[in-house]
Amino acid sequence: MKKTGLFAALLLALSANSQPADAFCGFYVAKADTKIFNKASQVVLVRQDDKTVITMVNDFKGDPKEFAVVVPVPTLIERGQINVGDKKVVDHLDAYTSPRLVEYFDGGPCQVRMTRELAAGAPTSAVKNKDTRADALGVTVQASYTVGEYDIVILSCEGGQHPETKPQAAMDALKAYADLGGRVFLSHWHNVWIEGSTQGGGNQAPAVWSGANGIATWNNNNTTFSTPPDTIDETNNPKGPSFADWMVNVGGSTVRTQIEIGANTGKNTCQAVDNSKAERWVYWNNGGTQFPQMFQFTTPNEMAAEQRCGKVVFSDMHVSGDSDSSSNVPFPGDCAASALTPQEKALAFMFFDIASCVGPPIGKAVPAAVAPLASTLE
């Protein structure tokens, strides 16, 4: 798993008489059988008048499920005092304040250190009594806030699976993110996050989603096509009728349920989806075989439908082949001024839907009617 930084800036209203600290200003807590690691931490402390800003960057490695970083503070802090900062600031300070080779004469540092340790010592019985009292009192959560939450992860096609950049730990981390309620959008060769590595570079694969009993089967033949047009699935997708109506209303479909494909922009890597585990939104009917172009599934997929809260969307539908945008011009100057293509309008609907509540669950009853979305798209 790639090391990820847990980054928070805490604006604390501290008293003017602060005490010296000899340790890191926080610690991790998790379930008893959880293995979590933090190789290094960076702490920046800035003080002005009676206020102190503590910025922490923790090098966390482990399963992101149900863990916390505990930072003791002398008083209750409000939501407005907690912010997510820019790690570049800490990197700059780290480089600026990195140790230089200097030499000082110190008469007897060992003696001073020993004196301090003896003064700070406490009888073992006193420590045990304090721990017993804390266990009896329990922990009281005085306030809870959500800060810097990632709602949706959007991964665009890289032109290949590139499994050499996606180790097993990364596969596990993305699945864990979706299982905890995250939303993931995958395009074309990012099928590797569902199927696992099949293009060389290892055999890493996500649990549950991949394999013979996984979400989908794949051909990975990288077919390019222009005709026939894609078809919106109104049978295996409870929102299919609303999707088809919306595409007509915004000019994405001249014929209901059909999505025209730009010249040589159609792509296909998916062979079929398991309709008991996923919803097929769009397919390409080629010679009587319906190849999925868009599908989604809820997570954790191995749990009962009513216990799922995350969502993963996969699209083989390309929008770059006929785009007027330039990859060499910085955003937003690279964005084309031309109207959205039918494929782009279909993707827009998927972006709207991925942020919606999970439901109705796959495998459960579908409401008789689904309210249509707004029928205008700029």
Steps between C-alpha positions, in 0.01 A plus 500: 500500500627841416567714801231756544521812708231584753521875504318738736560847632358563846449857617498472877420766757777413744592675821807722504679276749577202279696204640802336329428179307742213437281279277287495184171684553268213409458125468305244297216287634322210329354160572716256694589288196569794265854553372581864429839663452631855502867516403535877536298804599548869437367762739512875443412728790438873447397734780361855490372678811286242686436275198697203375472324164611137495541343157547124487603272213490130589648226285225240542518146363227245560134419448300826502205334675407625845812673624555843648776742590460636852647846566464624859394865527448712813155622398214409267561620143233605251449381142627831359833446678572177309621520141679297236818674390742476212779246552729714283521749787634232735741374235633853455544547875666160527753592232558845649552371854690181418799439731830665414833372616602716798714447810422621851682446828279346767652452843290208627179416316468149646475627854224746412304233315527255788376762744196574287413130460523439876279803567242383248485146635197364685439191716365201306201473731401861425509435126284187539246685715476777240445248217234316701314825564512596130362159399216537748408847375506403130530750216255784437475646149410865549479596131533336159573665163562388143806668346658457157292200395551354152154441349591366155820361349510541119764303309536564127639260241881477490517326162574169672460316830853586618487246784859586593361812668215320677624252764272271696495742791359771270232259376402424859498869594266601215259221586509597868425862403195392296385258771503783754258705286735660246408549134738390224482581126712280270553533127613246236840356600433579863310173482816376673352624831208257454648218292850503640824499305476306172745697285823398673657646810373252758177326590368751755121531512232631736312249710133428416489724191736282289524135407257247356225611739582867475302801385571459127689302238745669266640454149756785506514497121499881477243498220443838333167565327269769363178303440251383600412758768501415868170404663369608841395195703150553641470142625802445724518859625218638719593854388517401132168665400597826672843486337347446154252787549775733624723425201216592263425820692861623487552404136728207574270254324311567180345155532392401850739253675766549229831683552686588181872423502757736350716365219733230634445607862312194623705264720432158648682301769205351693332177388210477745386594851333292768156661523456368855801706611498803268268718293573524129423855381617501137598226256633465143305247291751349260388199296237405757740520797434776752835629627469721812610860450400634841412324824506565871487301822453582866744415778592303705373269225542193718258639759120494490358766267353709782842518670681662207586869493772543233486500122735417212432609140684362198484649149647368175348802324774737381469875466854596402503376139295787361579761765626845404682534832878523506711302746788747459313804635449547878147475638257660434645633176513146360122456516322504167232761435301266276175336612509177697495183293240227566766296681590796720135558588463135597805531726352817652195301607727239656685771694167628630392152602822387667453771762141393573390282789553128460163350413293324422744221591588246234285193559221693676163623379509797264257791555222525243621840386830684516488880496675635188799728533508858372478508122743781427875473465727786408 
